[in-house]
Structures are given as structure tokens and as C-alpha cells.
């Protein structure tokens, strides 16, 4: 996929690879993990974004559910742009 970058004079589009894996899929639980990595742009190939999605319900016919989304930035190498990337997310 291509991610549009706003307010950046050097980069307008960021090619990004996103890999997803379903950990568990039952009547009452759905658990999926995804990892997105930016490729081919200077100063941007230094991190990945890990996403963990968990959806739970008490029964298959329950009228409500609980959803938890966790995002984590995993730094692969140190960069001068780390502060700007963290403040932008």
C-alpha cells in the first residue's frame, strides 16, 4: 500500500508493507497481529508499527463486545528523526 504524507517537503508518498496474522478466531474471540514497515524512504526505514487487535464477547449472540487495539513503535535503529516521528503519531 502507499501512505500519503502531509506537511513534509521531501516525501509525499510512503510505500509501506503490512503483514497481518490471525492468532485466534472463535465465536467469542478474535485476535489479530499486524506489522507495518516503511520501505524505500531515507530516515523512515528505521521503525515498524506493530498493531494488536483483540475483540471479545461473552457469548456468540451477545449484544455488546469489548475491543482492544494496541499500537507499538519498534525502533530498528537510532535516527535523528525519531522525535518527529513519535510526535507525529
SVG drawing of the C-alpha trace seen along z (x, -y; Angstrom):
<svg xmlns="http://www.w3.org/2000/svg" viewBox="-28 -21 49 42">
<polyline fill="none" stroke="black" stroke-width="0.4" points="0.0,0.0 1.0,-3.6 0.6,-6.0 0.1,-9.7 2.4,-12.0 1.2,-15.5 3.3,-18.6 6.6,-17.0 8.5,-18.9 10.7,-15.9 8.3,-12.9 4.7,-12.8 4.1,-9.0 5.5,-6.3 5.5,-2.7 4.5,-0.5 4.4,3.3 1.8,4.5 1.7,8.1 -1.2,9.5 -1.7,12.8 -4.9,14.1 -3.9,15.6 -7.3,16.8 -10.8,16.7 -13.6,18.3 -17.3,17.4 -16.3,15.2 -12.8,14.1 -10.9,12.6 -7.2,11.9 -5.0,10.4 -1.5,9.0 -0.1,6.8 3.3,5.3 3.7,2.4 7.2,1.5 8.0,-1.6 10.4,-0.7 12.5,-2.8 12.4,-6.2 15.5,-7.7 15.1,-8.1 11.9,-6.1 13.2,-2.5 14.2,-2.7 11.0,-1.5 8.0,0.8 4.5,0.2 3.1,3.3 -0.7,3.5 -2.5,5.9 -6.3,6.2 -8.4,8.2 -12.2,8.4 -14.0,10.3 -17.7,11.1 -19.3,13.1 -21.4,15.2 -21.8,15.6 -25.2,13.8 -24.2,11.1 -25.4,7.6 -22.1,6.0 -18.4,6.7 -15.1,5.4 -12.4,4.3 -8.7,3.5 -6.3,2.0 -2.6,1.6 0.0,-0.1 3.7,0.1 6.5,-1.6 9.5,0.8 12.8,-1.1 15.2,0.9 18.0,-1.7 18.6,-5.1 17.7,-8.1 17.7,-11.9 14.0,-11.8 12.8,-9.7 11.4,-12.8 9.5,-14.0 8.1,-10.5 6.9,-10.0 5.3,-13.4 3.5,-12.8 2.0,-9.6"/>
</svg>
